Amino acid sequence: MKSPSCIFVGILLAQVFFPQHTVSNLLEMLRFVVPKPAFFQPKDMPCVSSCRGVANGDYPSCTGCNFFTTCSNGAIYPSRPCSWFGGLFWNDDRKSCDWYPTYCKLYTKQREPEPGECLKAEDCQDVPNGDYQSCRSCYVYITCSNGVPLDERNCPWFLVWDDVKKRCLWGSGTCKPTRKDAIWRRNYIRELHFGKLKKTPLLVTYTGDRYLDGYGDD
């Protein structure tokens, strides 16, 4: 594997002999030599979210493995990126960015969830990056990115998540909302979109896989 210093020198020489290429072009051309290990941030990872009473210096960021936080006279500068082709990680032992993070863990194995299998936030550490069915509701889905979950991502209106087609549809072949789930969704949509208009439902229709609701003025 080429060292970072060799890659940097290579970029400088490439700019001299190939001035028509931008730095972004050169980075894209050289991306295959950059190692891209898959690390995730464990829940118990120590990180700094406030610099009150903390000595000046650089510390692990709560944002993720590719960031660090700087404390200066009580002021906090969070989410500072370790930017070496986007591939460096914060090493708190060395207090610098390099290829080997101190706290973030390397994925040892990943499994492909079955279509329609719902995932909880902690499941993101074991699956590839992507969008999946959330265990919260049929009306929301969860995104996993390098072990970090983004749960309860809402489908528009009364659409439900189809885990085979990987998008929100009027009817899903992988998740059937319960009546309780549908009523919750109705109330959520009403509050979100019609709360200020003081509208009340006039017609309620539950089809078994979706909830249709009509609104009228009070």
C-alpha positions as CSV (number, residue, x, y, z in Angstrom):
1,M,0.0,0.0,0.0
2,K,1.3,3.5,-0.9
3,S,1.9,5.8,2.0
4,P,0.0,9.1,2.3
5,S,3.2,11.1,1.7
6,C,3.8,9.2,-1.6
7,I,0.2,9.9,-2.7
8,F,0.6,13.6,-1.8
9,V,3.8,13.9,-3.9
10,G,2.1,12.0,-6.7
11,I,-0.7,14.6,-6.8
12,L,1.8,17.5,-6.9
13,L,3.7,15.9,-9.8
14,A,0.5,15.1,-11.6
15,Q,-0.6,18.8,-11.4
16,V,2.7,19.8,-12.9
17,F,2.6,17.4,-15.8
18,F,-1.2,17.3,-16.2
19,P,-2.4,20.8,-15.4
20,Q,-5.7,20.2,-17.3
21,H,-6.9,18.0,-14.4
22,T,-8.3,19.6,-11.3
23,V,-7.4,18.3,-7.8
24,S,-10.8,16.7,-7.6
25,N,-10.1,14.8,-10.9
26,L,-6.8,13.6,-9.5
27,L,-8.3,12.5,-6.2
28,E,-10.8,10.5,-8.1
29,M,-8.1,8.9,-10.3
30,L,-6.1,8.0,-7.2
31,R,-9.0,6.8,-5.0
32,F,-8.2,3.1,-5.7
33,V,-4.9,3.3,-3.8
34,V,-6.6,4.7,-0.6
35,P,-7.7,2.0,1.9
36,K,-11.3,2.3,2.9
37,P,-11.8,0.2,6.0
38,A,-15.4,0.1,7.3
39,F,-15.4,1.4,10.9
40,F,-18.4,2.2,13.0
41,Q,-18.7,4.3,16.2
42,P,-19.7,2.2,19.2
43,K,-22.4,3.6,21.5
44,D,-20.0,3.7,24.5
45,M,-17.3,5.7,22.7
46,P,-16.0,8.6,24.8
47,C,-16.4,11.9,23.1
48,V,-16.6,15.6,23.9
49,S,-19.9,17.4,23.5
50,S,-19.0,20.4,25.7
51,C,-15.8,22.2,26.4
52,R,-16.8,23.6,29.8
53,G,-14.0,22.7,32.2
54,V,-12.1,20.9,29.5
55,A,-8.4,21.7,28.8
56,N,-7.5,23.2,25.4
57,G,-6.8,20.6,22.8
58,D,-8.3,18.1,20.3
59,Y,-10.7,15.3,21.4
60,P,-12.9,12.6,19.8
61,S,-16.0,14.0,18.2
62,C,-19.5,12.7,18.9
63,T,-20.3,13.0,15.2
64,G,-18.4,10.0,14.0
65,C,-15.0,8.3,13.4
66,N,-13.9,10.8,10.7
67,F,-14.2,13.9,12.9
68,F,-12.6,15.5,15.9
69,T,-13.5,18.3,18.3
70,T,-11.3,21.2,19.3
71,C,-11.7,23.0,22.7
72,S,-10.2,26.4,23.0
73,N,-10.7,28.5,26.2
74,G,-14.1,26.9,26.8
75,A,-15.3,27.3,23.2
76,I,-16.1,24.2,21.3
77,Y,-15.4,23.6,17.6
78,P,-17.2,20.3,16.9
79,S,-17.3,18.0,13.8
80,R,-13.9,19.0,12.4
81,P,-13.3,16.6,9.5
82,C,-10.2,14.4,9.1
83,S,-10.0,15.1,5.4
84,W,-7.6,12.9,3.5
85,F,-9.7,11.8,0.6
86,G,-12.4,11.4,3.3
87,G,-10.6,8.3,4.5
88,L,-8.8,9.3,7.7
89,F,-10.0,8.7,11.2
90,W,-9.3,10.4,14.5
91,N,-6.6,8.7,16.6
92,D,-6.9,10.0,20.1
93,D,-3.7,8.3,21.3
94,R,-1.6,10.3,18.8
95,K,-4.0,13.3,18.8
96,S,-4.0,13.4,15.0
97,C,-5.9,12.0,12.0
98,D,-4.5,8.8,10.5
99,W,-5.7,5.4,9.1
100,Y,-6.2,3.8,12.5
101,P,-9.0,5.2,14.8
102,T,-8.6,4.8,18.6
103,Y,-12.2,4.0,19.6
104,C,-14.1,3.2,16.4
105,K,-14.3,-0.5,15.7
106,L,-13.8,-2.4,12.5
107,Y,-16.7,-4.3,11.0
108,T,-15.9,-8.0,11.5
109,K,-18.9,-9.3,9.6
110,Q,-22.1,-8.0,8.0
111,R,-25.3,-9.7,7.1
112,E,-27.9,-8.9,4.5
113,P,-31.3,-8.5,6.2
114,E,-34.2,-10.5,4.8
115,P,-36.7,-8.4,2.7
116,G,-39.2,-7.0,5.1
117,E,-37.1,-7.7,8.2
118,C,-37.4,-4.6,10.5
119,L,-34.2,-3.2,12.0
120,K,-33.6,-1.4,15.2
121,A,-31.0,1.3,15.7
122,E,-28.4,-1.1,17.1
123,D,-28.8,-3.4,14.1
124,C,-27.1,-0.9,11.9
125,Q,-23.7,-2.1,13.2
126,D,-24.2,-5.5,11.5
127,V,-25.6,-4.6,8.1
128,P,-24.4,-2.8,4.9
129,N,-25.2,0.8,4.3
130,G,-28.7,1.3,2.9
131,D,-32.4,1.9,3.7
132,Y,-34.4,-0.7,5.6
133,Q,-37.7,-1.3,7.2
134,S,-37.9,0.3,10.6
135,C,-39.3,-1.6,13.6
136,R,-41.0,1.7,14.7
137,S,-43.7,1.7,12.0
138,C,-44.6,0.8,8.5
139,Y,-44.9,4.5,7.7
140,V,-41.2,5.1,8.5
141,Y,-37.9,3.5,7.5
142,I,-34.3,3.5,8.8
143,T,-31.1,4.4,7.1
144,C,-27.8,2.8,8.1
145,S,-24.6,4.5,7.2
146,N,-21.2,3.1,8.5
147,G,-23.0,1.7,11.5
148,V,-24.7,4.9,12.4
149,P,-28.6,4.7,12.4
150,L,-31.0,7.4,11.2
151,D,-34.3,6.0,12.3
152,E,-38.0,7.1,11.9
153,R,-37.5,8.6,8.4
154,N,-41.0,9.5,7.5
155,C,-42.7,8.4,4.2
156,P,-44.9,11.2,2.7
157,W,-48.5,11.3,3.9
158,F,-49.9,7.8,4.2
159,L,-47.4,6.0,2.1
160,V,-45.7,2.9,3.6
161,W,-42.2,1.5,3.2
162,D,-41.8,-1.4,0.7
163,D,-38.5,-3.1,1.7
164,V,-38.2,-5.0,-1.7
165,K,-38.6,-1.9,-3.9
166,K,-36.8,0.2,-1.3
167,R,-39.2,3.2,-1.5
168,C,-42.4,4.5,-0.1
169,L,-45.6,3.4,-1.8
170,W,-49.3,3.5,-1.3
171,G,-49.3,-0.2,-0.7
172,S,-46.4,-2.3,0.6
173,G,-45.8,-6.0,0.1
174,T,-43.5,-6.3,3.1
175,C,-45.2,-4.3,5.8
176,K,-48.9,-4.1,6.7
177,P,-49.7,-1.4,9.2
178,T,-52.0,-2.3,12.1
179,R,-55.1,-0.2,12.9
180,K,-53.3,1.3,15.8
181,D,-50.4,2.2,13.6
182,A,-52.7,3.8,11.0
183,I,-54.5,5.9,13.6
184,W,-51.2,7.1,15.0
185,R,-50.2,8.1,11.4
186,R,-53.6,9.9,10.9
187,N,-53.1,12.0,14.0
188,Y,-49.4,12.7,13.1
189,I,-50.3,13.9,9.6
190,R,-53.2,16.0,10.9
191,E,-51.1,17.7,13.5
192,L,-48.2,18.2,11.1
193,H,-50.1,19.6,8.1
194,F,-53.6,20.7,9.4
195,G,-53.1,21.6,13.0
196,K,-53.1,25.3,12.4
197,L,-56.2,25.1,10.1
198,K,-58.3,23.6,12.9
199,K,-59.7,20.8,10.7
200,T,-61.4,17.7,11.8
201,P,-61.8,14.3,10.0
202,L,-65.2,13.7,8.4
203,L,-64.5,10.4,6.8
204,V,-62.4,7.6,8.0
205,T,-61.6,4.5,5.9
206,Y,-59.2,1.7,7.0
207,T,-58.4,-0.7,4.1
208,G,-56.2,-3.0,6.1
209,D,-53.0,-1.8,4.5
210,R,-53.5,1.9,4.5
211,Y,-55.5,4.6,6.2
212,L,-57.6,7.1,4.2
213,D,-58.9,10.2,5.8
214,G,-61.0,13.1,4.7
215,Y,-61.0,16.5,6.3
216,G,-63.4,19.4,6.6
217,D,-63.8,22.7,8.4
218,D,-65.0,22.7,11.9
